[in-house]
């Protein structure tokens, strides 16, 4: 093999997760209207949950005491997210992963 047969990055086939990610992004790009609707539903649901949470704090007197551990854990998640952040892993994916792991 001479220098003219050296492998380049373009010669390496994409891995399965790269192909899956490209397919996922392509699907969302082809369904832009649906993607906008999903984002809108998420925004409305977030506002509704915030309103219900505030109403629950007002209506249930001891709920604030019960939420102290959850607030402490949220603070810990933020500290871990800030300390573990690298150039390849952003804060949002890290917090999303940790947030999903809480109910699990």
N, C-alpha and C positions, 0 to 999 in steps of 0.2 A: 504494500500500500504506500503510495507516494503522498506527497503533500497535497496533491490535487484531489485525493479521496478522503480527506479529513471530514469527520462528521460535524455538521453544524446543528444549531438548535432547531432549525427547520426540518432536519432529517429525522428527528426523534418523533415518533408518533405520540399523539395526545393520549393521556391516560384516561381511564373510564370516567373518573370524576370530572375531568375537564370536558369530556364530551357531554356528560350529563348536565353540567353547568351551562354549556353552550346551548343545549336543547331547552333547558329551563328558561334561560334568558330569551331565546327565540320564541318560545311559546308565549311568554308575557308580552313580547314585542308585537306578536301577531294579534294578541287580544288586549290591546291598549284600553279599550272602553271598559272591559271587565276589570282590568287592573285599577283604573281610576275609581270604579265602583267599590272595589275591595278596600282601597285606601280611604274612601269617603265613609264607608261603614265602620272602619276601624276608628276614624276620628270621632264619629258620632257616638260609638260605643265607649270610647275613652272619656268623653265629656259626660255621658250618662253615668258611668261608674264613679266619676269624680263627684257628681251631684249626689248620687245615692250614698256615697261614703260620707260626705259632709252632713247629710240629713241623718244618717245613722249615728254619727258622732254626737249630734245634738239630741237625738231621740233616746239613745241608750247611754245612761250616765257612766257606766263602768267600762264602756267600750274603749275609751282612750287608754285606760290602764292595761287592757288586754293587747293593745297595739304597740306597747313599748318594745316587746321583743322583735316585732316585725320592723319597727323603725331602726332598732339596733342592727338587725341583720342587713337592712338596706344600706346603712352606713358602712358596714363591713364589706358588702359587695362593691360599693364605690371605692373604698380603699384598695381592695384587691384589684379592681379594674384599673385603677391608676398606677398601682405598683407593677402589675403584670403586663402592662401595655408595651408592645414592641412595634417595630415597623411593619410587621406582617399581620399582626392581630390588632384590630382597632377596638376601641372601647365598646361600641355598640354590639358587635358579635359576641364579645366576651360577656357583657351583661345579659344579652339575650340567652346565651347558653346557661348562665348561672340562674337566670330567672325561670327558665324552663325546668331546671333541675330542682327548684324549690318544691313544687308539688309532687315531683317524682319521689 
